[in-house]
Amino acid sequence: MNTHELLTKVKNGEISVDAAEQIFRRKPFEDMGYAKLDTHRKLRTGFAEVIFCNGKTDEHLQSIFAQLYENEGEVLGTRASAQQYALIKKSYPKAQYDPLAKIIKIESTDKPHLGNIAVCTAGTADIAVAEEAAQTAEFFGSQVERIYDVGVSGLHRLLARLDIIQAANCIIAVAGMEGALASVLGGLVAKPVIAVPTSVGYGANMHGLSALLTMINSCANGVAVVNIDNGYGAGYLSAQINKMAYDK
């Protein structure tokens, strides 16, 4: 819980002053030697720390996962391999893995999913990045609508779902190739559009650079851009925007 939620629980008598004091007294980070876990991140930002699994040793991943689960009761790990999932699954049978999004997670089952985020892709090849975004937003408590394969080469497909897209508090546009989807959406909605360039495309796509430059140079208003293939960053930002909308 964040600071506001904690103080509200104290006010309502759901948690004692002494218990709340112990939470605030906790060290702002836990020094594990090779890692310093930001144990106060959820208090400051509303969202707990997430594990970037790629490149971590088995020992480090297991220890970090265990500590975050002990602290938060749930864990999200991104860019995880099937081998890393098998490792975690031995100690945590409840852990789930999506090989498409490359996400390992243990998620609270009683968590509400509020508001609405629309995650759109230009093509089916962009879905892996879109799923990383969608599942990140869901983990952080957002309701997500998936609208896939609605790229500009067949604009009627996008227009057929426009009522759902326009009703969202935030839109994520995931596209490779020339990356035009974000500009089209930016001109059709009154809500923020988070553009995610992907590395999908032929040679001149330059592993996502062409889509990135198109999105950065968009003439549409209200379009912001994250890094190439950064579904997690888009999902996190969309959850923040969505939370601001339903917290009004």
Number of C-alpha atoms within 10 A of each C-alpha: 16 15 16 12 12 17 16 12 16 16 12 10 10 11 14 12 14 10 11 15 10 10 15 14 9 11 12 15 13 14 11 12 6 8 12 12 18 16 20 21 16 15 18 13 13 17 18 22 18 18 21 15 23 14 9 14 10 13 10 14 20 15 13 21 23 17 17 20 17 11 12 14 12 18 24 24 21 21 18 21 17 14 10 19 22 14 15 22 15 10 11 15 10 12 18 16 22 18 14 13 22 20 25 25 24 19 18 12 7 6 12 13 14 18 20 25 27 24 28 28 28 26 18 13 17 24 25 20 25 32 23 25 29 30 23 28 28 22 24 23 19 26 20 23 16 17 21 21 20 21 24 17 12 11 13 12 15 22 14 11 12 15 11 15 26 16 15 22 23 27 31 31 32 35 36 29 25 21 31 23 27 33 22 18 28 23 14 13 20 16 19 20 27 26 32 34 35 30 22 21 18 11 10 11 18 14 19 25 20 21 29 29 14 18 27 18 12 19 13 15 15 17 23 17 22 18 16 21 25 19 29 27 19 31 27 21 18 29 30 19 17 24 19 12 15 12 8 5
